[in-house]
Amino acid sequence: MAPLKTVLLENEHLRVCIVNLGLRTHSLEFRAGSSWVPVIRSLNSIAAHREDDAAFGALVGRAAGRTRDGLAMIAGTSIQLDQNHGRHHLHGGQQGMTQATWALKQSGLTLSATLVSKDGEMGYPGKLQLHCMIRLDGPNIHYELEATSSETTYFNPTWHHYFCLGNPGAFQDQVLKINASHALANDADGIAIDQRFMPAPLLHRAATIADWMAAPHPQILQFAGLDHYFVGGEDTVLAVLEALPVRSPSDIGIHPNEAASSIHPDGSAPIGGFDKLEGRLNVTTAEHRRAFMQTGIRMTLKSSAPGLQVYSGQKLGPKGPGLALEPMVVPNALAFDRWRSDVILAAGQPFSRTMTLTFSTFD
C-alpha cells in the first residue's frame, strides 16, 4: 500500500489540499474577508480516504456513474467491466481511479499529477496515460485533465467534489442554478435513460437545494432528491451555487440569546456551549463565524464537458450534506446514440477535459 502524500497550494484567495490517492481534493477553502471558509465537504482525516466509498474529492473513472450490467461495446467487441454496484459498474470499478496512487509534483501554484492505468484494469482495454494539472489563479481553481490510450477504450471521467460553501448546516438553503436545457430520467436502478424531464426549478432557472429536492416530479420523489444528468446549454458555465449572507444566528434557526450565552467575552466558544451553531456553520473560530455570517459566497462552475451529473447527497448519511456537481458526458453514455462516440477514446487520440471553479463574495 503506497504511503499517502499531500500537496498544499495557497494564494491570497484560495488554499487547497490534494492527496495522491485518487488525486482527491481533501479540502478547499476560500478567503472571505479575513477568514478562510471551507467550500467543499472534507473527510475527518487524510487516512479516511482509504476507506471512503463516496469518492470524496476524487478524480473518478475511467468511466464515472453507472454503466448497465458493466458491459461496454468497444470497437465492435463486448467488454465486461468490474461489477461493483450490484450487477452494474460504478465510478470505474472497485479499484478504479478513485483508489489509484498518482505521482505529484508541485511548482509554485501548480500541481502536476500523472498516473498510468494498466491495460485490463477493471476490465478496461488499453494502457491509459493520464496527466492532470491543478492550478490556482486568483479566485479560480483550474482542473485540466489530458489522457491517451494504447488501445481504443471507454473513458468518461469526472471530478467528484461535495460542495457546501462553508455552511453545511444550512446546506438546503443554498441556491443552485443549473444551466441546462433539460434533465434525463433514470430507470429504477438509477441509470440514465433517453427520456427528458424538466424539474420545476429548472424552469425558474434557480432555486434552493431544498426546493430542488422537493420538486413534485416522480423522478425527484423516486430518488428522494437529485441524482440526474443535466444536458448543458451553449455556455460553458454549467452551474452557479450561492450561500446567502446570514444576518443573525436566528437566520439559521438559533435564538440570539442561545448564541450570545454560548460565547466567551473574548469571542471564543466553549466546548459543548456553541456546538449547535458551530455545527451549522462548520467553522473553527469566532472571527470566521462573524465573517461568514455577514458575507454571501458564490461559486461558478465552468467545464468543457457537455453537461453535469447533479447529486444532492441524500445517501451520505452521517457524513453530512453536500452537493456533488460532476461535469461529464452522461453516465452510461454507450447506450445513447448522441453521446456514444464522445466516450470512446481511440488509440493514440488525445483527450482533454477541464473544470474551473470561481469564488466570490456578495452582500
VOGU-3710 file (C-alpha; in Angstrom, 3 decimals, decimal comma):
1> maplktvlle> 0,000/0,000/0,000  1,571/3,262/-1,145  2,011/5,968/1,502  -0,408/8,889/1,466  1,109/12,182/0,351  -0,397/15,656/0,185  0,326/18,922/-1,590  -0,909/22,323/-0,390  -1,457/25,166/-2,855  -2,298/28,599/-1,479
11> nehlrvcivn> -2,680/32,150/-2,770  -4,477/35,187/-1,337  -7,906/33,793/-2,305  -7,786/30,005/-2,145  -5,975/27,169/-0,460  -6,350/23,556/-1,446  -5,004/20,270/-0,131  -4,594/17,461/-2,693  -3,995/13,805/-1,784  -2,121/11,431/-4,087
21> lglrthslef> -4,751/8,704/-3,517  -7,352/9,207/-6,241  -5,963/12,713/-6,815  -8,524/13,716/-4,211  -9,169/17,315/-3,251  -9,214/16,782/0,500  -10,001/20,392/1,359  -10,667/23,626/-0,491  -11,009/26,943/1,317  -11,885/30,428/0,111
31> ragsswvpvi> -10,879/33,627/1,887  -13,990/35,631/2,757  -12,831/38,852/4,386  -10,137/37,884/6,863  -11,306/34,292/7,304  -10,839/31,010/5,455  -14,145/29,328/4,651  -14,368/25,638/3,654  -16,292/25,368/0,385  -16,287/21,578/-0,003
41> rslnsiaahr> -17,023/18,783/2,424  -13,888/17,121/3,788  -13,380/13,758/5,426  -12,173/13,785/9,019  -8,612/12,856/8,088  -6,357/12,158/5,130  -6,271/8,491/6,117  -10,075/8,304/5,904  -9,817/8,440/2,106  -8,572/4,850/2,115
51> eddaafgalv> -11,950/3,615/3,397  -14,157/6,175/1,632  -16,757/4,703/-0,726  -18,368/8,028/-1,726  -15,444/9,330/-3,860  -14,987/12,474/-1,753  -12,996/14,936/-3,868  -11,704/12,248/-6,230  -10,968/12,241/-9,938  -13,378/9,450/-10,836
61> graagrtrdg> -13,010/6,999/-13,705  -12,221/5,546/-16,068  -15,981/5,955/-16,538  -17,905/7,783/-13,833  -21,501/6,988/-12,952  -23,323/3,720/-13,560  -22,787/1,539/-16,629  -25,557/-1,003/-17,077  -24,516/-4,598/-16,342  -20,889/-3,467/-16,553
71> lamiagtsiq> -20,992/-4,069/-20,296  -19,181/-1,821/-22,761  -19,290/-2,273/-26,522  -15,905/-1,036/-27,745  -14,776/-1,303/-31,375  -17,405/-3,963/-32,010  -16,352/-6,076/-29,035  -18,341/-6,518/-25,817  -16,159/-5,821/-22,785  -17,073/-6,907/-19,255
81> ldqnhgrhhl> -16,198/-4,238/-16,694  -15,995/-4,712/-12,949  -19,496/-5,193/-11,485  -19,076/-3,335/-8,205  -22,596/-1,889/-7,838  -24,849/-4,906/-7,817  -24,697/-6,164/-11,372  -23,702/-2,710/-12,636  -20,386/-0,866/-12,945  -19,925/2,315/-10,885
91> hggqqgmtqa> -17,234/5,012/-10,953  -14,571/2,936/-12,703  -14,865/-0,176/-10,521  -13,833/-1,279/-7,064  -10,182/-0,378/-7,712  -10,682/2,393/-10,250  -9,011/5,796/-10,398  -10,503/6,809/-7,018  -8,121/4,318/-5,363  -5,132/4,834/-7,664
101> twalkqsglt> -1,911/6,453/-6,431  -0,879/9,438/-8,526  2,632/10,888/-8,787  2,569/14,524/-7,654  4,908/17,390/-8,482  4,418/20,950/-7,285  5,704/24,103/-8,946  4,529/27,301/-7,293  0,737/27,471/-7,514  0,501/24,499/-9,869
111> lsatlvskdg> 0,317/20,792/-9,151  1,196/18,353/-11,927  -0,092/14,801/-11,402  0,482/11,696/-13,507  -0,926/8,189/-13,495  -0,652/5,094/-15,687  -3,741/2,886/-15,651  -2,727/-0,589/-16,801  -4,283/-2,427/-19,709  -7,167/-4,533/-18,396
121> emgypgklql> -7,674/-2,686/-15,085  -11,301/-3,164/-14,005  -11,879/-4,652/-17,464  -10,919/-1,534/-19,468  -8,740/-2,160/-22,518  -5,593/-0,160/-23,193  -2,812/1,326/-21,097  -4,097/4,792/-20,236  -1,625/7,576/-19,516  -3,119/10,492/-17,595
131> hcmirldgpn> -1,822/13,936/-16,768  -3,768/16,392/-14,621  -2,853/19,978/-13,767  -4,429/21,681/-10,761  -3,575/25,357/-10,508  -4,645/28,464/-8,639  -5,258/31,722/-10,481  -6,672/34,452/-8,244  -10,109/33,263/-7,033  -10,107/30,458/-9,628
141> ihyeleatss> -9,002/26,860/-9,300  -8,449/25,073/-12,604  -8,518/21,299/-13,099  -7,130/20,258/-16,504  -7,024/16,586/-17,484  -5,300/15,072/-20,531  -5,056/11,397/-21,451  -4,099/8,971/-24,215  -4,691/5,225/-24,529  -2,679/2,500/-26,231
151> ettyfnptwh> -5,929/0,856/-27,382  -9,435/2,056/-28,112  -11,179/2,298/-24,750  -14,152/3,669/-22,814  -13,373/6,917/-20,971  -15,730/9,347/-19,235  -14,101/10,740/-16,049  -15,288/13,469/-13,708  -14,307/15,380/-10,579  -16,378/14,428/-7,550
161> hyfclgnpga> -16,380/17,267/-5,014  -19,167/17,652/-2,463  -19,819/21,400/-2,237  -21,167/23,115/0,876  -19,891/26,747/0,620  -18,944/26,938/4,263  -22,336/26,188/5,740  -23,373/22,512/5,588  -25,863/23,014/8,408  -27,848/25,394/6,198
171> fqdqvlkina> -26,991/23,386/3,099  -30,560/23,163/1,839  -30,948/26,952/1,979  -28,182/27,457/-0,580  -29,314/28,478/-4,045  -28,449/26,351/-7,066  -28,748/27,448/-10,678  -28,153/24,769/-13,321  -27,507/25,995/-16,845  -29,182/23,190/-18,784
181> shalandadg> -31,806/22,662/-21,429  -33,313/19,630/-19,660  -32,554/16,685/-17,409  -32,532/12,982/-18,236  -34,652/10,479/-16,341  -33,258/7,420/-14,558  -34,582/3,890/-14,539  -35,291/2,070/-11,259  -31,568/1,269/-10,877  -30,608/4,925/-11,112
191> iaidqrfmpa> -29,173/4,563/-14,627  -29,773/7,412/-17,075  -32,195/6,674/-19,917  -33,095/8,637/-23,031  -36,172/10,344/-21,601  -36,265/14,060/-20,912  -37,852/15,659/-17,894  -37,997/19,214/-16,575  -37,776/19,682/-12,799  -39,756/22,784/-11,885
201> pllhraatia> -36,698/24,688/-10,569  -35,054/24,324/-13,972  -37,877/26,370/-15,481  -37,306/29,073/-12,855  -33,542/28,992/-13,516  -32,600/28,910/-9,819  -33,934/27,543/-6,531  -32,767/26,476/-3,102  -31,444/22,952/-2,802  -34,444/22,185/-0,585
211> dwmaaphpqi> -36,761/23,235/-3,416  -34,823/21,129/-5,923  -35,104/18,080/-3,675  -38,821/18,660/-3,030  -39,803/19,314/-6,652  -43,093/17,484/-7,328  -41,847/15,231/-10,095  -41,842/11,397/-9,989  -38,127/11,300/-10,765  -37,277/13,520/-7,790
221> lqfagldhyf> -39,665/11,663/-5,494  -38,346/8,250/-6,539  -34,743/9,099/-5,676  -35,529/11,399/-2,697  -33,694/14,217/-4,424  -31,349/14,684/-7,361  -29,060/12,078/-8,869  -29,598/13,029/-12,508  -27,786/14,237/-15,601  -28,464/17,758/-16,848
231> vggedtvlav> -27,714/18,449/-20,506  -25,740/21,682/-20,701  -26,584/24,729/-22,755  -24,286/26,640/-25,061  -22,455/28,366/-22,206  -19,510/26,680/-20,514  -20,974/27,798/-17,171  -22,782/24,657/-16,024  -23,808/25,714/-12,518  -23,802/28,561/-10,010
241> lealpvrsps> -24,139/27,861/-6,280  -24,742/30,588/-3,701  -24,679/30,575/0,096  -26,710/33,625/1,091  -25,492/36,002/3,820  -26,558/35,042/7,346  -27,524/38,228/9,131  -28,008/36,740/12,594  -27,910/33,338/14,311  -31,722/33,276/14,180
251> digihpneaa> -31,490/33,155/10,369  -30,233/29,587/10,712  -32,709/28,587/13,393  -30,797/29,583/16,541  -32,214/32,083/19,033  -29,883/35,087/19,558  -29,882/34,516/23,350  -28,739/30,935/22,792  -25,834/32,058/20,625  -24,854/35,000/22,850
261> ssihpdgsap> -24,860/32,922/26,022  -22,534/30,430/24,371  -19,739/32,867/23,519  -16,976/33,833/25,916  -16,224/37,553/26,323  -13,094/37,129/24,211  -15,201/35,778/21,323  -14,152/32,170/21,743  -16,617/29,300/22,090  -16,502/26,805/24,968
271> iggfdklegr> -16,565/23,125/24,112  -20,173/21,994/24,082  -21,518/25,512/24,581  -21,503/26,655/20,968  -21,631/23,290/19,245  -25,066/23,847/17,745  -24,021/26,985/15,907  -20,569/25,546/15,256  -22,140/22,525/13,587  -24,411/24,711/11,490
281> lnvttaehrr> -21,580/26,850/10,191  -18,764/24,285/10,091  -16,245/26,885/11,224  -13,483/26,878/13,790  -13,050/30,434/15,076  -15,283/33,244/16,282  -13,716/35,538/13,663  -14,618/33,060/10,960  -18,201/32,887/12,256  -18,625/36,656/12,169
291> afmqtgirmt> -17,161/36,963/8,659  -19,300/34,226/7,174  -22,492/35,443/8,863  -22,110/38,793/7,099  -20,997/37,616/3,653  -22,559/35,538/0,926  -20,395/33,218/-1,159  -20,895/32,459/-4,848  -19,274/29,625/-6,793  -19,371/29,355/-10,578
301> lkssapglqv> -18,535/26,025/-12,220  -17,323/26,031/-15,824  -16,324/22,977/-17,822  -15,560/21,705/-21,295  -17,933/18,794/-20,576  -21,360/18,862/-22,289  -23,354/18,523/-19,076  -23,454/17,868/-15,376  -24,413/14,965/-13,135  -26,045/16,501/-10,047
311> ysgqklgpkg> -26,321/14,520/-6,810  -27,901/16,119/-3,752  -26,154/13,786/-1,316  -29,254/12,157/0,142  -27,416/8,858/0,755  -24,391/10,315/2,557  -25,947/9,764/5,971  -23,667/10,600/8,931  -21,003/12,019/6,616  -23,217/15,102/6,361
321> pglalepmvv> -24,785/17,014/3,480  -23,017/18,032/0,327  -23,855/18,696/-3,298  -21,917/16,775/-5,966  -21,679/18,676/-9,268  -19,925/16,363/-11,733  -19,018/17,670/-15,215  -19,008/14,775/-17,673  -20,807/13,120/-20,568  -23,995/11,381/-19,469
331> pnalafdrwr> -23,327/8,218/-17,403  -23,936/5,019/-19,370  -23,257/7,119/-22,482  -22,625/3,985/-24,550  -26,408/3,476/-24,598  -27,035/6,877/-26,216  -26,569/7,341/-29,952  -25,906/11,040/-29,383  -23,001/10,559/-26,963  -21,544/7,126/-27,649
341> sdvilaagqp> -18,697/8,476/-29,773  -17,854/11,066/-27,103  -16,820/8,389/-24,599  -14,923/6,078/-26,953  -11,267/7,109/-26,885  -9,387/5,771/-29,893  -5,828/4,519/-29,585  -3,443/7,490/-29,585  -6,279/10,047/-29,642  -5,686/12,964/-27,243
351> fsrtmtltfs> -8,334/13,504/-24,563  -8,951/16,761/-22,721  -11,464/17,807/-20,066  -11,427/20,877/-17,839  -13,243/22,258/-14,820  -12,823/25,737/-13,346  -14,309/26,818/-10,027  -14,513/30,579/-9,390  -15,383/32,015/-5,980  -16,584/35,471/-4,953
361> tfd> -18,466/37,208/-2,161  -21,605/39,324/-2,192  -23,717/41,215/0,367
//
